């Protein structure tokens, strides 16, 4: 039966999360500092029963943060929470224990081949995931590590090579993303200078890292030794 979730990102996401159980994916984890967004992207390359790559996003944020007022007033914050695209953790600081348990649950549900993280922001969360057997892979966010993944991300967006179900939080963060070039072909993601800015990009960065790890492992899902992007 053909999928028919047009105009319903929540239903599409819930269906995909269930349908992709047991499938191989590559993840990117962008760990928020204290009270910022923490985002985990899951990129499922083309494989058996996955005719076109899928990108899913999970996000966490503390529920009681003053500077999120603008997000709540002008953007879709409450809708993101209501529809399950954003999970609130109690208090003014991100509860990394909740994030850890959610990520471990996802690691049991899907075959996470690799989960990329920036060692510049290594926290107890990352160490605990490593201790639990999650295959965490360092992925710095400087130009050396990010240039190729950013180019691949841009290429796939232009070619509509993957589906994401119009996730409104991911769309918001990708729209906020600014990519800087040094004039020599090297690229980096530009985060807002003001840490309290509502223009969040964490989900976009996590997605770039996830796609970067998939591109670095082209034989993970195909007997022919290639990941085919539909």
SULPEGI-V794956 format. One record per residue. RES is the residue in one small letter. NEAR is the number of other C-alpha atoms within 12 Angstrom. Layout:
BEGIN
RES_NEAR ; RES_NEAR
END
This chain:
BEGIN
x_3 ; x_5 ; x_13 ; x_14 ; x_17 ; x_13 ; x_13 ; x_18 ; x_27 ; x_28 ; x_21 ; x_28 ; x_31 ; x_23 ; x_19 ; x_33 ; x_28 ; x_16 ; x_19 ; x_33 ; x_22 ; x_22 ; x_31 ; x_36 ; x_46 ; x_47 ; x_47 ; x_48 ; x_52 ; x_44 ; x_38 ; x_35 ; x_25 ; x_23 ; x_27 ; x_35 ; x_45 ; x_41 ; x_45 ; x_44 ; x_45 ; x_51 ; x_49 ; x_48 ; x_44 ; x_33 ; x_29 ; x_20 ; x_18 ; x_28 ; x_19 ; x_24 ; x_35 ; x_41 ; x_46 ; x_46 ; x_49 ; x_42 ; x_45 ; x_42 ; x_36 ; x_30 ; x_26 ; x_20 ; x_23 ; x_19 ; x_20 ; x_27 ; x_18 ; x_18 ; x_24 ; x_19 ; x_14 ; x_13 ; x_21 ; x_25 ; x_31 ; x_23 ; x_21 ; x_28 ; x_25 ; x_14 ; x_22 ; x_25 ; x_36 ; x_31 ; x_30 ; x_31 ; x_28 ; x_19 ; x_16 ; x_20 ; x_25 ; x_30 ; x_30 ; x_35 ; x_20 ; x_22 ; x_36 ; x_31 ; x_19 ; x_23 ; x_39 ; x_28 ; x_18 ; x_32 ; x_31 ; x_20 ; x_20 ; x_29 ; x_28 ; x_39 ; x_33 ; x_37 ; x_43 ; x_46 ; x_44 ; x_27 ; x_21 ; x_16 ; x_22 ; x_24 ; x_22 ; x_17 ; x_33 ; x_35 ; x_21 ; x_21 ; x_31 ; x_24 ; x_14 ; x_18 ; x_19 ; x_31 ; x_28 ; x_31 ; x_29 ; x_29 ; x_34 ; x_29 ; x_33 ; x_26 ; x_24 ; x_19 ; x_25 ; x_36 ; x_29 ; x_26 ; x_37 ; x_39 ; x_27 ; x_28 ; x_36 ; x_25 ; x_18 ; x_28 ; x_23 ; x_11 ; x_13 ; x_19 ; x_26 ; x_31 ; x_31 ; x_35 ; x_31 ; x_26 ; x_36 ; x_32 ; x_42 ; x_39 ; x_30 ; x_24 ; x_32 ; x_32 ; x_18 ; x_23 ; x_28 ; x_23 ; x_30 ; x_20 ; x_19 ; x_14 ; x_10 ; x_11 ; x_16 ; x_21 ; x_26 ; x_29 ; x_37 ; x_25 ; x_25 ; x_18 ; x_11 ; x_11 ; x_18 ; x_20 ; x_19 ; x_28 ; x_32 ; x_40 ; x_35 ; x_44 ; x_45 ; x_46 ; x_49 ; x_48 ; x_50 ; x_52 ; x_47 ; x_47 ; x_47 ; x_42 ; x_44 ; x_42 ; x_33 ; x_23 ; x_22 ; x_24 ; x_20 ; x_28 ; x_31 ; x_19 ; x_13 ; x_11 ; x_13 ; x_18 ; x_30 ; x_27 ; x_30 ; x_17
END
